[in-house]
Amino acid sequence: MKKYYITTTIPYVNAEPHIGFALEIVQADVLARYHRLLSEEVVHNFGTDEHGLKIYRKALEQRKDPQEYCDEYAVKFDQLKKTLNLDYTNFIRTTDPHHVSAAQEFWKLCFNNGDIYKKNYKIKYCVGCELEKTDSELKDGKCEFHPNLELEVYEEENYFFRFSKYQKPLLDFYEKNPEFVVPQGKYNEIKEFVRRGPEDFSVSRLKAKMPWGIDVPGDPDHVMYVWFDALVNYISTLGWPKDKKNFESFWPGVQTAGKDNLRQQTAIWQAMLMSAGLPNTKQVFIHGFMTVGGQKISKSAGTAIVPEEVTNKYGTDSLRYYLLAKVHPWEDSDFTWEKFNEAYNADLANGLGNLVSRVAKLCENFQITFKAISRTDAGRVNRFVFWIPDPELEQKYSEYLDNFRFNDVLGFVWQKISELDRKIEDAKPWDIENKDVSVKFLRDEAVLWILDIARLLQPFLPETADRILKQFAGPKIKAEAPLFPRVK
């Protein structure tokens, strides 16, 4: 059986999950579900990043032990499985014992390869990013992603990773793998970053100053820098290094990441893999930021919307639809309640929901009875497990998903919804005087179209697709409660 591995980045547990991160995990969930429907064995990884300075400070602020603090917040992120109807297989925590031992083993490989060394240094550091910042990366002396935070200056002895050593290997890798980073603009951006010359970076912290981290092997005075430890989650979740058979069967994989993670995921992590002698990831998909009402998502500014605020009122699939259809896969996009309401009523309540109710009611009125429909009976293509109705649609559907164009897939599906609406208006199946014609149209066309649409929606709106497939399974079809009741 073909294997497929998809992973998100893993978020810090210093705040509750908001819809900005929901975007990344829902996109990955679509890919995981899609590949399962292709009868592939899928590992879908998600989890929490629990070490580092800002986690340590948050725990101290709340007068809690760091592990206790992380335990509380990890539960909140794992609850996204229910809130967003996620189908991930692995939930990795960087405080898990098997991850700790994997990070230490990874350190040893890089150290033994001569790529980790000690030196004194002085840096400007952004706690929000948990990253060192060079002057060229700053805007008006501030981090562009956390302009509200003052940069901190550190001067101490740390371990460093020889990032500079991997400039040519990274550039060679990018040239041989032009689709490694999607979209093209981000691929060009990371090549330019590496071409300018990567600098060695610190991979440890003095335990006396910041004790919340994984111990450096052989040096009890240091803990690993959070980024070094966290990136290893992508392989520790597959059982590396103990279960190498499982690791090798799924690795390398596909990763979703935000654009603020570009340097870490597509350069630092790839160099670390090269140092450890492990294969690089297949592909990294970089998505844009979400804003709320034109403002960056911020709990302190009151712009952080948690997913439950949306799903409790509109349902899970409504939020999934908006994130996948109305948010651009890799460009910055904005969320407002007005835009959400408009999309919900126009596309879901009046579009898909009305179409399904209309066809079901007509079938009920005519008391249509038929045997369970199979794709063979309908004389259509049966190459996909979930029934793609024609070769052109199958090709576009696969092409869009393989290139992370979620909005284009749903745009295409909603085109089919509009086409069926027009067919119904032309056929006028409610005409009792032409009952035989009406019944034939409903049974042989309308119901098949509804089933096709539902199957196309399975990776995107799984709950809705399941309800439609059950409602239209036959032998009788009855009208049911609306899929998406209109809201004001």
Buried (B, 14 or more C-beta within 10 A) or exposed (E): EEBBBBBBBBBBBBBBBBBBBBBBBBBBBBBBBBBBBBEEBBBBBBBBBBBBBBBBBBBEEEEBEBEEBBBEBBEBBBBBBEBBBBBBBBBBBBBBEBBBBBBBBBBBBBBEBEBBEEEEBEBBBBBBBBBBBEEEBBEEEBBEBBBEBEBEEBEBEBBBBBBEBBBEBBEEBBEEBEEBBBBEEBBEBBBEBBEEEBEBBBBBBBBEEBEBBBBBBEEEEBBBBBBBBBBBBBBBBBBBBEEEEBBBBBBBBBBBBBBBBBBBBBBBBBBBBBBBEBEBBBBBBBBBBBBBEEEBBBEEEEBBBBBBBBBEEBBBBBBBBBBBBBBEBBEEBBBEEEBBBEBBBEBBBEBBBBBBBBBBBBBBBBEBEBEEBEBEEBEBBEEBEBBBBEEEBBEBBBEBBEBBBBBBBBEBBBEBBEEBBEBBEEBEBBEEEBEEEBBBBBBEBBBBBBBBBBBBBBBBBBBBBEBBBEBBEBEEBEBBEEBBEEEE
